[in-house]
């Protein structure tokens, strides 16, 4: 659908006939609406969140403390991970 919309914009900008592309786009939209209606009849209806509702969702991290791996001062991440693996092997 997006490709047809882009094609229509290009054709309008070039002052060309865009009736064929427009008809195909409208046919796609009719099919899309029928598929949405079928999904809703089968019980698949869900409410889409508005922008405000999405921004109000609590998506923050559970804890503000950094991971133990990241606390290794002066170490690269690869070194800290390697040390964590070695410690896990010793604990077994």
C-alpha contacts under 8 A as a table, 3 or more apart, distances in Angstrom:
res1	aa1	res2	aa2	distance
1	X	4	X	5.21
1	X	5	X	6.30
1	X	25	X	6.30
1	X	28	X	7.04
2	X	5	X	5.00
2	X	6	X	6.19
3	X	6	X	5.13
3	X	7	X	6.14
4	X	7	X	4.92
4	X	8	X	6.11
4	X	21	X	6.17
4	X	22	X	7.64
4	X	24	X	7.85
4	X	25	X	6.25
5	X	8	X	5.11
5	X	9	X	6.29
5	X	25	X	7.40
6	X	9	X	5.12
6	X	10	X	6.21
7	X	10	X	5.12
7	X	11	X	6.12
7	X	21	X	7.28
8	X	11	X	5.06
8	X	12	X	6.07
8	X	18	X	5.71
8	X	21	X	6.30
8	X	22	X	6.85
9	X	12	X	5.13
9	X	13	X	6.08
10	X	13	X	5.10
10	X	14	X	6.22
11	X	14	X	5.10
11	X	15	X	6.04
11	X	16	X	4.91
11	X	17	X	6.63
11	X	18	X	5.90
12	X	15	X	4.82
12	X	16	X	5.77
12	X	17	X	7.32
12	X	18	X	6.81
13	X	16	X	7.63
17	X	20	X	7.82
18	X	21	X	5.47
18	X	22	X	6.05
19	X	22	X	4.99
19	X	23	X	6.07
20	X	23	X	5.25
20	X	24	X	6.34
21	X	24	X	5.15
21	X	25	X	6.14
22	X	25	X	5.05
22	X	26	X	6.17
23	X	26	X	5.13
23	X	27	X	6.18
24	X	27	X	5.04
24	X	28	X	6.25
25	X	28	X	5.07
25	X	29	X	6.29
26	X	29	X	5.02
26	X	30	X	6.29
27	X	30	X	5.11
27	X	31	X	6.35
28	X	31	X	5.13
28	X	32	X	6.10
29	X	32	X	4.90
29	X	33	X	6.12
30	X	33	X	5.17
30	X	34	X	6.28
31	X	34	X	5.13
31	X	35	X	6.21
32	X	35	X	5.11
32	X	36	X	6.21
33	X	36	X	5.06
33	X	37	X	6.13
34	X	37	X	5.00
34	X	38	X	6.14
35	X	38	X	5.05
35	X	39	X	6.16
36	X	39	X	5.08
36	X	40	X	6.19
37	X	40	X	5.09
37	X	41	X	6.20
38	X	41	X	5.09
38	X	42	X	6.32
39	X	42	X	5.16
39	X	43	X	6.57
39	X	44	X	5.26
39	X	45	X	6.88
40	X	43	X	5.16
40	X	44	X	4.94
40	X	45	X	4.71
41	X	44	X	7.26
41	X	45	X	7.96
49	X	52	X	7.94
49	X	53	X	5.69
49	X	54	X	6.05
50	X	53	X	5.18
50	X	54	X	6.23
51	X	54	X	5.12
51	X	55	X	6.18
52	X	55	X	5.16
52	X	56	X	6.28
53	X	56	X	5.17
53	X	57	X	6.60
54	X	57	X	5.42
61	X	64	X	6.78
63	X	66	X	7.94
66	X	70	X	6.32
66	X	71	X	6.74
67	X	70	X	5.28
67	X	71	X	6.51
68	X	71	X	5.07
68	X	72	X	7.09
69	X	72	X	5.98
69	X	77	X	7.40
69	X	80	X	5.64
69	X	81	X	6.51
69	X	84	X	7.31
70	X	73	X	7.84
70	X	77	X	7.16
70	X	80	X	7.56
72	X	75	X	5.63
72	X	80	X	6.45
75	X	79	X	6.13
75	X	80	X	6.23
76	X	79	X	5.27
76	X	80	X	6.29
77	X	80	X	5.09
77	X	81	X	6.10
78	X	81	X	5.20
78	X	82	X	6.10
79	X	82	X	5.03
79	X	83	X	6.16
80	X	83	X	5.13
80	X	84	X	6.19
81	X	84	X	4.99
81	X	85	X	6.25
82	X	85	X	5.18
82	X	86	X	6.25
83	X	86	X	5.03
83	X	87	X	6.13
84	X	87	X	5.13
84	X	88	X	6.20
85	X	88	X	5.05
85	X	89	X	6.30
86	X	89	X	5.15
86	X	90	X	6.39
87	X	90	X	5.09
87	X	91	X	6.27
88	X	91	X	5.15
88	X	92	X	6.58
89	X	92	X	5.41
